[in-house]
Amino acid sequence: MNEKKTTKKGSYFLLSPETKDKIQSIADEKNVSQADVITEAIDHYYADRNEKNVALKNMISDLMDEKLATMQEKLQRIQVTGNVVDRDTKILLEFMNHYYLINEFKDLITTEKYKTNGMQQAEELIQKRIHKHRQKKLDYEKRKAQKQQESEA
């Protein structure tokens, strides 16, 4: 038990007969006083409580790290895609500005005013590509979910 001499203060507690018997039984087994048994029980309670809190915090931290890693990967992909789109858009703006300047156009005819056959074809092509890409993503997510269910089973 505790080898150090410490100052102890007397206390009076009302305990059930069963609790008193348990304390006396532990004291007899360990050949220590009942006060030492109670002190050890309190110390054990606090140590155990701290260990549970640390374990819970570690578990929550691990779970958060796992979820954040997935999100960071997806955000990085979005950022790379956004950078490519931004670069390509700026290039197109430079070409369009040059084209507009060289041809000395006075007005801009928007697609709201007139949509060429070429523009309609381009929109249809892009819609098909978006649909195809979306379908691939849905198929991938479906396969991933099936693998996860199989691994859990």
ChimeraX attribute file (.defattr): number of C-alpha atoms within 10 A of each C-alpha:
attribute: neighborCount
match mode: 1-to-1
recipient: residues
	/A:1	11
	/A:2	8
	/A:3	5
	/A:4	6
	/A:5	6
	/A:6	7
	/A:7	5
	/A:8	7
	/A:9	5
	/A:10	5
	/A:11	6
	/A:12	5
	/A:13	5
	/A:14	7
	/A:15	9
	/A:16	8
	/A:17	9
	/A:18	9
	/A:19	11
	/A:20	12
	/A:21	12
	/A:22	13
	/A:23	19
	/A:24	18
	/A:25	14
	/A:26	16
	/A:27	17
	/A:28	13
	/A:29	9
	/A:30	12
	/A:31	13
	/A:32	13
	/A:33	15
	/A:34	17
	/A:35	15
	/A:36	17
	/A:37	21
	/A:38	14
	/A:39	14
	/A:40	14
	/A:41	13
	/A:42	12
	/A:43	12
	/A:44	12
	/A:45	12
	/A:46	12
	/A:47	11
	/A:48	12
	/A:49	12
	/A:50	12
	/A:51	12
	/A:52	12
	/A:53	11
	/A:54	12
	/A:55	12
	/A:56	12
	/A:57	12
	/A:58	12
	/A:59	12
	/A:60	12
	/A:61	12
	/A:62	12
	/A:63	11
	/A:64	11
	/A:65	12
	/A:66	11
	/A:67	11
	/A:68	12
	/A:69	11
	/A:70	10
	/A:71	12
	/A:72	11
	/A:73	11
	/A:74	12
	/A:75	12
	/A:76	11
	/A:77	12
	/A:78	12
	/A:79	12
	/A:80	12
	/A:81	12
	/A:82	12
	/A:83	12
	/A:84	12
	/A:85	12
	/A:86	12
	/A:87	12
	/A:88	12
	/A:89	12
	/A:90	12
	/A:91	12
	/A:92	12
	/A:93	12
	/A:94	12
	/A:95	12
	/A:96	12
	/A:97	11
	/A:98	12
	/A:99	12
	/A:100	14
	/A:101	11
	/A:102	9
	/A:103	8
	/A:104	9
	/A:105	10
	/A:106	8
	/A:107	7
	/A:108	8
	/A:109	10
	/A:110	8
	/A:111	10
	/A:112	6
	/A:113	7
	/A:114	9
	/A:115	11
	/A:116	9
	/A:117	9
	/A:118	9
	/A:119	12
	/A:120	12
	/A:121	11
	/A:122	12
	/A:123	12
	/A:124	12
	/A:125	12
	/A:126	12
	/A:127	12
	/A:128	12
	/A:129	12
	/A:130	12
	/A:131	12
	/A:132	12
	/A:133	12
	/A:134	12
	/A:135	12
	/A:136	12
	/A:137	12
	/A:138	12
	/A:139	12
	/A:140	12
	/A:141	12
	/A:142	12
	/A:143	12
	/A:144	12
	/A:145	12
	/A:146	12
	/A:147	12
	/A:148	11
	/A:149	10
	/A:150	9
	/A:151	8
	/A:152	7
	/A:153	6
